[in-house]
Structures are given as structure tokens and as C-alpha cells.
Amino acid sequence: MRLSIIAAGLSAALIAVPALAQQAPANIPPLEDTVYAGDWVTIGGGVGVSPSYEGSDDYVFFPVPGAAGSVGGVNFQPKGTGIGADIINDPDDAKVGFVFGPVARVRLDRTRQIKDDVVKRLGKLDTAVELGAQAGIQYSGIITPYDTLSATVDVVWDVAGAHKGRVITPSVSFLTPVSRGAAVVLSVSADHVDDNFAEYYYSISPSGSLASGLPTYNAKGGFQSVGANLLGTYDLDGDLTNGGFAVFGLAGYSRILGNFADSPIVADRGSADQFIGGIGIGYTF
């Protein structure tokens, strides 16, 4: 979840600006007079800090690239270590919009940066390639004319033969501009996984127990984690609507749940409490 949270924060920073421009308050030009009229792209990157694997209490730094935009009426945005596209082209002034499109990402958990020597003895895991779809709805003008409330669900399956499972990620986010140059986003999300996923990342086989000294464990599917993060973004020239450079900062917390938290990988060698942070910069043209 660590890269997913950081990249989701970067995504929120990258898409906060057109949401502000679409509302067109008195001191902000309408969308057709901003950089977000027609096609636009934002590229960005940053550095994040998080547990070295889901459930670890050792923290590592890592780079986080990202991109978002709208080309030919198709919107795209980061989805963890991957990308998602929204192929529904809602009117710019729509109060209610819909989201639907493909999602593709890779899962790198325990493929590298394993700092715990005991967990390292369990062996590195393979990279999962997850393909699926997203669907959702978003509302504008919830509390003020400039707010956006979004609810989406991602469903993906591993097609690379790593965990061979399915992940469902419901999420809700609330975006509100605080000035012409700044916006904040609060989001909450959860991961529901199947038995295959649970077995691959949280179970310990007899051979793994022999290698690591940890007891054997058989994890079952269910809600694996729930978390929240808060993001702030600020345009460096004080105007979110004209493109150029903007910076962002992100802080988040997630909690590993149920039998996932009881796995020796978490309970004996790590922590169910997971904290993340990140800073970065993006450029819109």
C-alpha cells in the first residue's frame, strides 16, 4: 500500500487544479481560459518514506514518479505503481460526473528493500502485474462551490503469476481549494484481498518457518488494510490555473487488519500501524 498511498497523493495534487478551474469562482477564470482547456498534461515526481514492506516497522526512502492529464477526452492519473484511465468525458460544468476505465499497475511488495533479516530469510517475492478496472462517481459543490467529493472502486487481478489473486480498493476523497494557489485533499481507502493474495504475502510455509525461525501461519482473505491521507498542494506562482510548477506534501496512516495483522511477519517482526510521508513537485503544460 505504501506506493499506492504516495502515488494517490501525487495524483490528487496533479488533478486538484482542473477541479478548481472548472468551478470558476469570481477571481478565477473559467476553464476555457486556463491551461486545462482541451488537452493538458502534468508530470511530476517526489520522494516518499514508508515501511519497507506492508507490515514492516523499518522505514525506507524511495522515488515516486507520476503523471496525470487529459488527452483526446480521456483522463489519466497515477494508480499506485501504475496508471488508470477514465474514458467517460463529462461536460466541464457537470455537477455530477462518472468515472470508468482500465487500471494497470505493478506490486513490488517484498521484492526489494527488505530491511528485516528474519523476513529476508523467507525469500524475495515476485513482482505482480495487476490489471483491472475502476468505476466511480464525483460530486462538485458539496460545502462550497469549489469542492469535489469522489467515490471510486478499483478491481484488479494479478496476471503475472505472482500472488495470482484479486484486490478490491474502495476509496473516497474530498478536495477543496483554500485559495487561488493552494488546495487540500483528504482521502480514505481500504484493500480487500482474496485467499491467494493473503497466502502469498502473509502466510508462512513449513519451509519458510525452517528458514526464518518464524512459526507457520495460514492467512485468509478479507479486508487487509484501511487508511487515510492528507495532501496539500501549492502553485509556485500563486495561480493554480495557469500551469507551471506546483509543490505538494503528503502525510498518511494505515492500519493492517484482522488475520493479516496476526501474521508473524507483522505481529512478531513489524507493526500493524503504518505511516507514510512524501514531498514532490509537478509541472503542468
C-alpha positions in Angstrom: 0.0 0.0 0.0 2.9 2.4 0.6 3.5 3.3 -3.1 -0.3 3.3 -3.7 -0.8 5.9 -1.0 2.1 8.1 -2.1 1.1 8.0 -5.7 -2.5 8.5 -4.9 -1.4 11.7 -3.1 0.6 12.8 -6.1 -2.4 12.0 -8.3 -4.6 14.2 -6.1 -2.1 17.0 -6.3 -1.9 16.7 -10.1 -5.7 16.7 -10.6 -6.6 19.3 -8.0 -6.0 22.2 -10.3 -8.6 21.5 -13.1 -11.2 20.8 -10.4 -10.6 24.3 -9.1 -10.7 25.8 -12.6 -13.9 24.1 -13.5 -15.7 25.8 -10.6 -14.7 29.3 -11.9 -15.3 31.4 -8.8 -15.3 35.2 -9.2 -11.5 35.6 -9.0 -10.6 32.6 -11.1 -11.0 32.4 -14.9 -13.4 29.9 -16.5 -12.0 26.6 -17.6 -11.7 27.6 -21.3 -9.4 30.5 -20.3 -6.9 28.2 -18.3 -4.2 25.7 -19.2 -6.8 23.0 -18.7 -8.9 23.9 -21.8 -8.5 20.9 -24.2 -5.5 18.6 -23.8 -3.2 19.1 -20.8 -0.5 17.0 -19.1 1.1 17.2 -15.7 4.3 15.4 -14.9 5.8 15.2 -11.5 7.9 13.3 -9.0 8.9 13.3 -5.4 10.4 11.3 -2.6 8.5 9.2 -0.1 9.2 7.4 3.1 7.3 4.3 4.3 7.6 0.9 5.8 10.0 -1.4 3.8 7.1 -3.8 3.2 3.4 -3.8 4.2 3.6 -4.7 7.9 7.2 -3.7 8.5 8.4 -1.3 11.2 11.6 -0.5 9.3 11.3 2.7 7.1 12.9 3.4 3.7 13.1 6.3 1.2 12.1 5.8 -2.4 11.4 7.9 -5.5 7.8 8.4 -6.7 7.2 9.4 -10.3 3.7 10.4 -11.5 1.7 11.8 -14.4 -1.8 13.0 -15.0 -3.7 14.7 -17.7 -6.4 14.7 -20.3 -5.7 13.8 -24.0 -8.4 13.4 -26.6 -11.1 13.4 -23.9 -9.5 10.6 -21.9 -8.4 11.4 -18.4 -5.5 9.5 -16.8 -3.9 9.5 -13.4 -1.4 7.5 -11.2 -2.7 4.3 -9.6 -0.1 3.2 -7.2 2.9 1.9 -9.2 0.8 2.1 -12.4 -1.9 4.1 -14.2 -5.6 4.4 -14.5 -7.7 6.0 -17.3 -11.2 7.5 -17.2 -12.8 7.1 -20.6 -16.0 9.0 -19.7 -15.9 12.6 -21.0 -18.2 14.5 -18.7 -19.1 18.1 -19.5 -16.8 20.6 -17.9 -19.6 22.3 -15.9 -21.2 19.0 -14.7 -22.1 18.9 -11.1 -22.2 15.1 -11.2 -19.6 13.1 -13.1 -18.8 9.5 -13.6 -15.5 7.6 -13.7 -14.9 4.3 -15.7 -11.9 2.9 -17.3 -8.9 0.5 -17.2 -6.3 0.2 -14.4 -2.8 -1.3 -14.8 -0.1 -1.4 -12.1 2.7 -3.5 -10.6 3.1 -4.6 -7.0 6.6 -4.5 -5.6 6.0 -5.5 -2.0 8.9 -7.6 -0.6 10.6 -7.7 -4.0 13.3 -5.3 -2.7 14.4 -3.1 0.2 13.6 -5.8 2.9 15.5 -4.5 5.9 14.4 -7.1 8.4 17.0 -10.0 8.3 14.4 -12.6 9.5 11.8 -11.7 6.9 14.5 -11.6 4.3 15.2 -15.3 5.0 11.6 -16.0 3.7 12.9 -15.0 0.3 12.1 -12.2 -2.1 8.7 -12.3 -3.8 7.9 -11.9 -7.5 6.6 -8.7 -9.0 2.8 -8.8 -9.5 1.3 -7.2 -12.6 -2.3 -6.2 -11.8 -4.9 -5.4 -14.5 -8.5 -4.4 -14.0 -10.9 -1.5 -14.0 -12.1 1.5 -12.0 -15.6 2.9 -11.6 -16.9 5.8 -9.6 -18.8 9.0 -9.2 -17.9 12.5 -8.2 -19.9 15.5 -7.0 -19.0 19.2 -7.1 -20.1 21.9 -4.8 -20.7 19.8 -1.6 -20.0 22.5 1.0 -18.6 25.4 -1.1 -19.0 25.9 -4.9 -15.3 24.7 -5.2 -15.4 21.3 -3.5 -15.2 17.9 -5.2 -16.3 14.7 -3.5 -15.3 11.5 -5.3 -16.0 7.8 -4.6 -14.3 5.1 -6.7 -13.7 1.3 -6.6 -10.7 -0.4 -8.3 -10.8 -4.1 -9.0 -7.6 -5.7 -10.3 -6.2 -9.2 -10.8 -2.6 -10.4 -10.9 -1.8 -11.6 -14.4 1.9 -12.3 -13.9 1.6 -15.4 -11.7 2.9 -13.8 -8.5 0.1 -13.7 -6.0 -2.4 -14.8 -8.6 -5.2 -13.1 -6.7 -7.7 -10.2 -6.7 -7.6 -6.8 -4.9 -10.6 -4.6 -4.5 -9.9 -1.0 -3.4 -12.8 1.3 -2.5 -11.8 4.9 -1.8 -13.4 8.3 -1.0 -11.7 11.6 -1.4 -12.7 15.2 -0.7 -10.9 18.1 -2.5 -11.2 21.8 -1.6 -9.2 24.8 -2.8 -8.2 27.1 0.0 -7.0 29.9 -2.3 -6.3 30.6 -5.9 -2.9 29.0 -5.4 -3.5 26.1 -3.0 -5.7 23.1 -2.4 -6.0 20.3 0.1 -7.3 16.7 -0.3 -8.4 14.2 2.3 -8.9 10.6 1.2 -9.7 7.3 2.8 -9.3 3.9 1.3 -9.3 0.2 2.0 -8.0 -3.0 0.4 -10.0 -6.2 0.3 -8.0 -9.2 -1.0 -8.7 -12.9 -1.7 -7.1 -16.1 -0.3 -4.4 -16.2 -3.0 -3.2 -12.7 -2.1 -3.3 -13.5 1.6 -1.4 -16.7 1.2 1.4 -15.2 -0.9 2.1 -12.1 1.2 1.2 -13.1 4.8 1.3 -16.9 5.2 4.5 -18.8 6.3 5.0 -22.3 5.0 6.9 -25.0 6.9 9.9 -24.4 4.7 9.7 -20.7 5.3 9.4 -21.3 9.0 12.5 -23.5 9.0 14.5 -20.8 7.1 13.3 -17.9 9.2 12.5 -19.3 12.6 9.0 -17.8 12.5 6.0 -20.0 13.2 4.0 -21.4 10.4 0.9 -19.3 9.5 -2.1 -19.6 7.2 -3.6 -16.3 6.2 -7.1 -15.9 4.8 -8.6 -13.3 2.5 -10.6 -10.3 3.7 -10.1 -6.6 4.4 -6.3 -6.3 4.5 -5.9 -2.7 5.5 -7.7 0.7 5.8 -6.0 4.1 5.7 -6.3 7.8 5.4 -4.0 10.5 4.0 -3.9 14.3 3.8 -2.4 16.2 0.9 -1.7 19.8 0.3 -0.5 21.4 -2.9 0.6 24.9 -3.7 1.4 26.6 -7.1 4.8 28.3 -7.1 3.5 31.5 -8.8 0.3 31.5 -6.7 -2.1 30.6 -9.5 -3.2 27.0 -10.0 -5.0 27.8 -13.3 -2.0 28.8 -15.5 0.1 25.7 -15.4 3.8 25.7 -14.5 5.3 24.3 -11.3 3.4 23.3 -8.1 4.7 21.5 -5.0 2.9 19.1 -2.7 3.3 17.4 0.7 1.6 14.3 1.9 1.1 12.5 5.3 -0.8 9.3 5.8 -1.6 6.4 8.2 -2.9 2.9 7.5 -3.8 0.0 9.8 -3.3 -3.6 8.8 -6.4 -5.6 9.9 -7.6 -9.0 11.2 -5.6 -12.1 10.4 -3.2 -10.1 8.3 -2.1 -8.2 11.5 -1.7 -11.5 13.3 0.8 -12.9 10.8 4.2 -13.3 12.3 5.6 -11.1 9.5 3.6 -8.3 11.1 2.9 -9.2 14.7 6.4 -10.6 15.5 8.7 -8.7 13.1 6.8 -5.5 12.3 3.8 -3.4 13.2 0.1 -3.1 12.1 0.5 0.7 12.3 1.9 2.0 9.0 2.9 5.7 8.5 3.9 7.3 5.2 5.1 10.8 4.1 6.1 12.4 0.8 7.1 15.6 -0.9 7.3 16.4 -4.5 6.8 18.8 -7.4 4.8 18.7 -10.6 4.8 20.7 -13.9 1.7 21.4 -16.0 1.6 22.3 -19.7 
